[in-house]
């Protein structure tokens, strides 16, 4: 079984490297008589707590119907089946242990993918190859090569792709980015980004995996290691550790950080127009199951002179100069443990999920709808995805934007691990004359 899983992953990722351009496969629900009245058929792959949370938005939307579920965890499947049955008041959802079986169904138009991070790209590539549009939970891949492979196949197969960076579908984030891009704070000089960091600790004592979990399949191509308490679930008083373990994820430098970094990129897309410099420091635990950064300070300098600083906020680890947000609190006032700030010659804007705050204070009221740049309006991330499936126009966070945001996460992680200044070429998507750094871009499979 282990060899077959690894073979599947190698075939999938390898095929993505050479996928030829193909005609668009239009969902069955868009074709035929009275097509507008047809509902988009959705399958959900990975229905743990995060997957069920996103799935609830599909269940509430009359434009679609969730008809199939896939997970290798019995408890996750049972909870998801109940949600679907309660929403539709009838037993309708088909259950599949292996996601490949769900993807083979021709009656499914689109999929929600919310597996653990190390399965995101393999499942997404298989979905694109099978002709499915996809909503992919963030972050994307465990390497830049993973991101590039998924982008190639989505573009070649002309798939609608929505990244789970749902802040783009919130009015305050759109307003903030629109104000910045229209010059309402003057010439942009500096961007601040912060989010909750990874947690330290976690048991390393081997134990039998839960009986309802297909643990060999859960591991996939990750190193074959014993199960430990809390690895896959919050259980027996332990919180799940895979979020913060480098075998399965980059940690919250990507898992949380991709949200405010995506807003930084949305507000200043010119950061990707030319070579940039990155340097950073990180605090990576050496004991316990968790081995991703619990504090970091990463600094970028873009080709246009704009700078960006990215920090991890305390999350179970001690105070450190790397997670000190006091200077930003002094500027912006009270802030929560995530957000993005834009500072210009004539003022600043800070935005998170609870607020948008500006200097001068009346900036939003006076100029919220003015300017040459008018960003796409979306009031619902899932709704925007479903609308895109019908129109075949890109979703609000398409594959190209998603890769840009995810690469910022990878660059941050690599900078903390190399502890020296790096130069990145966004066009070539390689480091500049740095073969040692380029090794960190490679796929892990």
C-alpha atoms as one frame of an Amber mdcrd trajectory, in Angstrom:
protein
   0.000   0.000   0.000   2.760   2.477   0.873   4.461   1.915  -2.474   1.196
   2.253  -4.385   0.414   5.567  -2.697   3.857   6.926  -3.470   3.550   5.707
  -7.063   0.208   7.474  -7.393   1.654  10.733  -6.109   4.680  10.540  -8.385
   2.492   9.786 -11.391   0.128  12.625 -10.554   2.804  15.262  -9.962   4.888
  14.016 -12.869   1.952  14.189 -15.255   1.316  17.763 -14.187   4.772  18.718
 -15.411   3.940  17.716 -18.988   0.166  18.245 -19.189  -0.707  19.456 -22.697
  -3.305  22.112 -23.346  -6.788  20.605 -23.485 -10.227  21.927 -24.405 -12.250
  23.239 -21.503 -14.525  20.674 -19.897 -17.766  22.487 -19.130 -19.717  21.189
 -16.129 -22.729  19.048 -16.961 -24.925  21.389 -14.927 -24.208  24.260 -17.346
 -25.364  22.295 -20.394 -28.727  21.190 -21.724 -32.213  22.616 -21.573 -33.047
  25.086 -18.806 -29.385  25.077 -17.786 -29.678  28.077 -15.405 -32.074  26.086
 -13.223 -29.667  23.178 -12.858 -27.608  22.927  -9.721 -23.865  22.391  -9.721
 -23.036  18.958  -8.318 -20.327  19.146  -5.656 -18.150  16.517  -4.034 -16.273
  17.241  -0.814 -12.856  15.654  -0.265 -11.602  15.955   3.304 -14.453  16.664
   5.695 -12.729  17.318   8.989 -13.665  20.424  11.007 -12.290  22.862   8.416
 -13.775  20.976   5.504 -17.190  20.821   7.174 -17.008  24.514   7.941 -16.509
  25.380   4.274 -18.983  22.693   3.189 -21.684  24.423   5.219 -21.481  27.334
   2.770 -22.107  24.972  -0.135 -25.038  23.400   1.710 -26.657  26.817   2.185
 -26.291  27.820  -1.465 -29.234  26.837  -3.700 -27.030  26.996  -6.816 -25.372
  23.704  -5.905 -25.978  20.325  -4.353 -23.470  18.348  -2.307 -23.865  14.792
  -3.564 -20.716  12.970  -2.446 -18.207  12.940   0.402 -14.752  11.428   0.762
 -12.570  11.005   3.844 -10.392   8.284   5.317 -11.624   9.097   8.827 -14.784
   7.447  10.052 -15.645  10.178  12.526 -15.187  12.907   9.919 -17.409  11.105
   7.433 -20.121  10.463  10.001 -20.253  14.121  11.010 -20.304  15.270   7.382
 -23.029  12.825   6.379 -25.196  14.117   9.204 -24.650  17.711   8.082 -25.688
  16.933   4.512 -28.720  14.935   5.573 -29.815  17.651   8.020 -29.405  20.350
   5.370 -31.417  18.557   2.691 -33.770  16.653   5.019 -33.091  13.457   3.132
 -30.321  10.877   2.862 -28.563  11.905  -0.327 -24.771  11.976   0.083 -22.752
   9.097  -1.333 -19.695   8.163   0.723 -16.272   7.273  -0.700 -13.263   6.155
   1.293 -10.785   7.012  -1.480 -10.967  10.390  -3.191 -10.045   8.792  -6.542
 -13.412   7.023  -6.551 -15.236  10.312  -6.045 -13.247  11.974  -8.843 -14.148
   9.198 -11.271 -17.832  10.115 -11.000 -19.019  11.922 -14.111 -22.001  13.423
 -12.310 -19.776  15.669 -10.152 -18.904  19.082 -11.546 -16.764  20.596  -8.795
 -14.980  19.614  -5.625 -14.109  21.149  -2.301 -10.654  19.956  -1.200  -9.920
  20.354   2.515  -7.543  17.510   3.311  -4.430  17.902   5.471  -1.950  20.180
   3.707   0.366  17.474   2.368  -2.512  16.066   0.310  -3.709  19.408  -1.129
  -1.746  19.428  -4.375  -1.938  15.694  -5.239  -5.720  15.715  -4.820  -6.106
  19.030  -6.661  -4.034  17.854  -9.634  -6.080  14.660  -9.840  -9.262  16.755
  -9.681  -8.127  18.975 -12.547  -7.111  15.959 -14.609 -10.572  14.471 -14.068
 -12.239  17.650 -15.340 -13.430  19.049 -12.000 -13.401  22.689 -10.995 -12.129
  23.145  -7.458 -12.245  25.154  -4.269  -8.923  24.391  -2.561  -8.384  25.113
   1.102  -5.224  27.027   1.846  -2.282  26.797   1.931  -1.339  25.185  -1.361
   1.728  22.936  -1.597   4.632  21.776   0.506   7.007  23.229  -2.094   7.103
  25.850  -4.826   7.375  23.042  -7.383   4.053  21.691  -6.056   2.442  25.096
  -6.618   3.834  25.342 -10.126   2.657  21.833 -11.010  -0.898  22.586  -9.919
  -0.936  25.882 -11.807   0.196  24.157 -15.007  -2.555  21.565 -14.949  -5.295
  24.033 -13.948  -4.327  26.315 -16.811  -3.947  23.495 -19.315  -7.301  21.957
 -18.374  -8.956  25.393 -18.064 -10.322  24.639 -14.629 -12.064  27.193 -12.445
  -9.971  27.464  -9.295 -10.864  29.202  -6.047  -8.313  29.439  -3.234  -9.598
  29.387   0.339  -8.326  32.919   1.053 -11.843  34.082   1.797 -10.772  37.504
   3.040 -11.013  38.653  -0.587 -14.766  38.224  -0.275 -15.008  40.604   2.716
 -15.816  44.252   2.067 -13.183  45.735   4.385 -10.314  43.887   2.686 -11.502
  44.915  -0.766 -11.855  48.530   0.401  -8.398  48.559   1.955  -6.689  47.168
  -1.140  -8.665  49.414  -3.455  -7.722  52.526  -1.473  -4.056  51.550  -1.573
  -4.080  50.785  -5.281  -5.790  54.094  -6.024  -3.124  56.053  -4.157  -5.325
  57.264  -1.286  -2.472  56.899   1.200  -0.056  58.492  -1.236   2.931  56.572
  -2.514   3.088  53.168  -0.836   6.271  52.765   1.199   5.877  49.839   3.594
   3.605  46.868   4.333   3.221  45.098   7.676   1.854  41.572   7.946   1.273
  39.404  11.005  -0.589  36.265  12.008  -0.717  33.615  14.714   2.407  31.450
  14.659   2.734  27.689  15.034   2.524  26.096  18.459   5.380  24.220  20.148
   5.210  20.838  21.869   3.148  17.776  21.048   3.669  14.164  22.047   6.329
  12.062  20.295   5.392   8.784  22.025   4.286   6.160  19.462   0.792   4.735
  19.862  -1.759   2.839  17.831  -3.635   5.094  15.417  -7.363   5.610  16.018
  -9.380   2.651  14.778 -11.544   4.848  12.556  -8.524   6.347  10.717  -6.848
   4.780   7.679  -3.460   5.953   8.882  -1.279   4.521   6.061  -3.365   6.411
   3.505  -3.401   9.526   5.704   0.427   9.510   5.611   0.514   9.306   1.825
   3.982  10.244   0.618   5.035  11.696   3.977   7.715   9.840   5.956   6.453
   6.576   7.415   6.364   7.499  11.097   4.317   6.122  14.009   1.086   7.718
  15.043   1.334  10.022  18.059  -1.361  11.494  20.254  -3.131  14.326  18.485
  -1.366  13.935  15.150  -4.555  13.824  13.096  -7.250  14.942  15.561  -7.929
  17.010  18.607  -8.287  14.048  20.984  -7.975  13.072  24.651  -7.100  16.600
  25.685  -4.399  16.967  22.996  -4.637  19.363  20.078  -3.767  18.120  16.606
  -0.121  18.506  15.714   0.009  17.951  11.947  -0.676  21.657  11.422   2.735
  22.398  12.947   4.801  19.425  11.733   7.059  19.919   8.698   6.286  16.450
   7.331   2.726  17.582   6.604   2.726  21.397   6.508   4.875  24.524   6.629
   3.135  25.505   9.848   1.230  28.712  10.388   3.845  30.753   8.543   1.762
  29.486   5.606  -1.393  27.955   7.106  -2.455  31.228   8.750  -0.041  33.616
   7.107  -1.269  33.088   3.563  -4.387  35.117   4.476  -2.716  38.443   5.359
   0.067  37.869   2.800  -2.576  37.419   0.108  -4.079  40.774   1.101  -0.615
  42.360   0.946  -0.239  41.032  -2.595  -3.784  42.077  -3.566  -3.078  45.591
  -2.347   0.337  45.760  -4.010   0.510  43.272  -6.914   3.521  45.161  -8.313
   5.626  43.336  -5.709   5.778  40.485  -8.225   7.042  42.673 -11.085  10.767
  42.397 -10.385  13.477  40.810  -8.249  13.054  41.064  -4.483  15.306  40.600
  -1.475  14.252  38.501   1.517  15.915  37.876   4.846  14.464  36.412   7.997
  14.916  34.733  11.326  12.722  32.103  12.882  12.407  30.167  16.116  11.931
  26.502  15.210  11.434  24.013  18.078  13.792  21.044  18.288  11.753  19.045
  20.811   8.213  17.719  20.563   6.103  16.790  17.566   5.861  20.397  16.366
   8.838  21.644  14.373   7.673  24.712  12.437   8.340  28.336  13.364   6.727
  29.535  16.596   8.034  33.072  15.986   9.556  34.794  12.973  10.533  38.118
  11.501  10.892  38.181   7.704  11.704  41.302   5.699  11.181  41.872   1.986
  12.441  44.632  -0.283  10.693  44.764  -3.638  12.091  46.087  -6.901   9.998
  49.274  -6.659  11.476  50.119  -3.252   8.449  49.119  -1.190   9.377  47.070
   1.873   7.373  44.502   3.818   7.844  43.011   7.291   6.084  39.794   8.310
   5.915  38.531  11.890   4.339  35.623  13.724   2.243  36.545  16.746   2.593
  34.555  19.988   0.604  31.308  19.990   1.626  29.228  22.971   5.306  30.184
  22.745   7.058  32.768  24.883   7.583  36.421  24.050  10.408  37.116  21.632
  11.749  40.020  19.569  10.544  37.967  16.591   6.887  38.115  17.680   6.786
  41.562  19.253   3.829  43.437  17.759   4.081  46.391  20.162   5.486  48.830
  17.562   2.571  48.117  15.248   0.041  48.411  18.078   1.450  51.817  18.904
   0.842  52.914  15.331  -2.476  51.207  14.567  -4.030  51.017  18.021  -5.486
  47.740  19.273  -4.863  44.876  16.852  -5.791  41.209  16.879  -3.396  38.370
  16.090  -3.650  38.746  12.316  -3.768  41.617   9.881  -2.189  43.646   7.096
  -1.060  47.259   7.228  -0.213  49.552   4.308   1.811  52.693   4.992   2.206
  55.502   2.473   3.468  59.039   2.239   0.027  60.470   3.078  -1.405  57.983
   5.585  -1.922  54.338   6.420  -4.553  51.600   6.352  -4.733  48.586   8.667
  -7.243  45.799   8.041  -8.123  42.515   9.723 -11.295  40.448  10.076 -12.689
  42.706  12.792 -12.009  46.187  11.421 -10.512  48.581   8.939  -8.678  51.511
  10.503  -7.091  54.424   8.651  -5.095  57.578   9.099  -6.598  60.023   8.301
  -9.658  58.547  10.003 -12.168  59.590   7.322 -10.286  57.915   4.489 -12.755
  55.063   3.970 -15.855  57.276   4.139 -14.470  59.870   1.745 -12.914  57.663
  -0.898 -14.207  54.106  -0.540 -15.729  53.914  -4.048 -13.486  56.328  -5.953
 -10.559  55.595  -8.226  -9.530  53.956 -11.453  -8.937  50.565  -9.816 -12.173
  48.798  -8.984 -11.570  45.360  -7.521 -13.995  42.501  -7.984 -16.825  42.544
  -5.469 -17.720  39.292  -3.781 -19.899  38.944  -0.723 -19.477  35.168  -0.460
 -16.382  33.168  -1.392 -18.259  29.955  -2.183 -20.916  31.909  -4.060 -18.227
  33.596  -6.144 -16.761  30.178  -6.970 -20.136  28.822  -8.090 -20.802  31.931
 -10.187 -17.416  31.437 -11.864 -18.230  27.842 -12.718 -21.298  29.022 -14.637
 -19.687  32.023 -16.314 -16.256  30.393 -16.878 -14.694  33.646 -15.709 -11.901
  33.473 -13.090 -12.864  33.346  -9.426 -11.806  36.152  -7.087  -8.660  34.240
  -6.046  -7.656  32.290  -9.169  -4.742  29.919  -9.460  -2.284  32.629 -10.552
  -2.973  34.858  -7.536  -3.044  31.844  -5.238   0.427  30.767  -6.333   1.783
  34.287  -5.762   0.468  34.367  -2.181   1.629  30.829  -1.458   5.113  31.565
  -2.799   5.399  34.464  -0.320   4.831  31.870   2.418   7.510  29.582   1.003
   9.990  32.432   0.668   9.349  33.385   4.287   9.907  29.837   5.497  13.037
  29.360   3.409  14.494  32.673   4.582  14.104  31.674   8.234  15.797  28.335
   7.598  18.727  29.745   5.614  19.278  32.777   7.854  20.881  34.910   5.167
  19.765  37.417   2.544  18.175  35.843  -0.530  17.223  37.317  -3.898  14.122
  36.027  -5.701  13.154  36.466  -9.347   9.322  36.384  -9.529   9.320  35.957
 -13.304  11.625  32.935 -13.359  10.348  31.794  -9.943  13.847  30.937  -8.848
  16.424  32.439  -6.550  19.023  34.612  -8.236  22.340  32.744  -8.650  21.705
  30.638  -5.552  21.672  26.906  -6.197  21.591  26.106  -2.479  18.417  28.115
  -1.963  16.848  26.632  -5.095  17.047  23.185  -3.493  14.336  24.332  -1.073
  11.936  24.766  -4.010  11.953  21.062  -4.905   9.064  18.677  -4.377   9.387
  16.400  -1.385   7.861  13.307  -3.031
